[in-house]
Amino acid sequence: MIVVGCFLVTICTRAVTRCISIFFVEFQTYFAQDYARTAWIHSIADCATMLCAPLGSFISNRVSCQVGIMLGGMLASTGLILSSFATSLEHLYLSLGVLTGLGFALCYSPAIAMCHML
């Protein structure tokens, strides 16, 4: 069950960051912005996920992997919900990019570590 749970965490974190690009055309049209400004959403989400991954490891080592994953899940879902109310690209940079990316970072590292601890 641990491996299945970690597999689902990995699918959710990596698949969502890869699938953000599906909405690029809609973001460009809705916010009337060019591709370069819209591409920052995906870049910030990936950057936050990878740069904050050591924070996820730190939290899982200090507290527990379960706490890190739950905290990351709450942050990521909050970021995704807030991004649905976005009125500008800057709002998406913060909600979908930073907040969701930070949540994914807190989930991803402990999920991988839990599989290695088995």
C-alpha positions as CSV (number, residue, x, y, z in Angstrom):
1,M,0.0,0.0,0.0
2,I,2.9,2.3,0.7
3,V,4.3,1.8,-2.8
4,V,0.9,2.3,-4.4
5,G,0.4,5.5,-2.4
6,C,3.9,6.8,-3.4
7,F,3.2,5.8,-7.0
8,L,0.0,7.9,-6.9
9,V,1.8,10.9,-5.3
10,T,4.5,10.7,-8.0
11,I,1.9,10.5,-10.8
12,C,-0.1,13.5,-9.3
13,T,2.9,15.7,-8.8
14,R,4.8,15.0,-12.1
15,A,1.7,14.6,-14.3
16,V,0.1,17.9,-13.2
17,T,3.3,19.9,-13.8
18,R,3.6,18.3,-17.2
19,C,-0.1,18.9,-18.0
20,I,-0.1,22.6,-17.2
21,S,1.0,23.3,-20.8
22,I,-2.3,22.0,-22.0
23,F,-3.9,25.2,-20.8
24,F,-1.3,27.5,-22.5
25,V,-3.5,28.5,-25.4
26,E,-6.4,29.1,-23.0
27,F,-4.2,31.2,-20.7
28,Q,-2.9,33.2,-23.7
29,T,-6.4,33.9,-25.0
30,Y,-8.0,34.6,-21.6
31,F,-5.3,36.9,-20.3
32,A,-4.3,38.3,-23.8
33,Q,-0.6,37.5,-23.2
34,D,2.1,36.1,-25.4
35,Y,3.6,32.6,-25.2
36,A,6.8,33.8,-23.3
37,R,4.8,35.3,-20.4
38,T,2.5,32.4,-20.2
39,A,5.3,29.8,-20.2
40,W,6.6,31.3,-16.9
41,I,3.7,29.4,-15.2
42,H,5.1,26.0,-16.0
43,S,8.7,27.2,-15.4
44,I,7.9,28.6,-11.9
45,A,6.0,25.4,-11.0
46,D,8.9,23.2,-12.0
47,C,11.5,25.4,-10.5
48,A,9.7,25.6,-7.2
49,T,9.2,21.8,-7.1
50,M,12.9,21.1,-7.7
51,L,14.4,23.9,-5.7
52,C,12.2,23.2,-2.6
53,A,12.6,19.4,-2.7
54,P,15.3,19.6,-0.1
55,L,12.8,21.3,2.2
56,G,10.5,18.3,1.7
57,S,13.3,16.0,2.7
58,F,14.1,18.2,5.7
59,I,10.5,18.1,6.9
60,S,10.2,14.3,6.4
61,N,13.5,13.7,8.3
62,R,12.5,16.0,11.2
63,V,8.9,15.1,11.6
64,S,7.7,12.2,9.4
65,C,7.2,11.4,5.7
66,Q,3.4,11.3,6.2
67,V,3.3,14.8,7.7
68,G,5.4,16.1,4.8
69,I,3.2,14.5,2.2
70,M,0.0,15.7,3.9
71,L,1.3,19.3,4.2
72,G,2.4,19.2,0.6
73,G,-1.0,17.9,-0.5
74,M,-2.8,20.7,1.3
75,L,-0.5,23.4,-0.1
76,A,-0.8,22.0,-3.7
77,S,-4.5,21.7,-3.5
78,T,-4.8,25.2,-2.1
79,G,-2.6,26.5,-4.9
80,L,-4.7,24.7,-7.5
81,I,-8.0,26.0,-6.0
82,L,-6.7,29.5,-5.8
83,S,-5.5,29.4,-9.4
84,S,-9.0,28.6,-10.6
85,F,-9.9,32.2,-9.4
86,A,-7.0,33.8,-11.2
87,T,-7.6,37.2,-12.7
88,S,-4.1,37.8,-14.0
89,L,-1.0,35.9,-15.0
90,E,0.8,37.2,-11.9
91,H,-1.9,35.5,-9.8
92,L,-1.2,32.2,-11.6
93,Y,2.6,32.7,-11.1
94,L,2.0,32.8,-7.3
95,S,-0.8,30.2,-7.0
96,L,-0.1,27.7,-9.7
97,G,3.6,28.3,-9.9
98,V,4.9,28.9,-6.4
99,L,2.3,27.5,-4.0
100,T,1.5,24.4,-6.0
101,G,5.2,23.9,-6.8
102,L,6.0,24.1,-3.1
103,G,3.3,21.6,-2.3
104,F,4.6,19.2,-4.9
105,A,8.1,19.6,-3.5
106,L,6.9,18.6,-0.1
107,C,5.1,15.6,-1.5
108,Y,7.6,14.3,-4.0
109,S,10.8,13.9,-1.9
110,P,9.1,12.0,1.0
111,A,7.2,9.8,-1.4
112,I,10.4,8.7,-3.0
113,A,12.1,8.3,0.4
114,M,9.3,6.1,1.7
115,C,9.8,3.6,-1.1
116,H,13.5,3.4,-0.3
117,M,12.9,2.8,3.4
118,L,11.0,-0.4,2.6
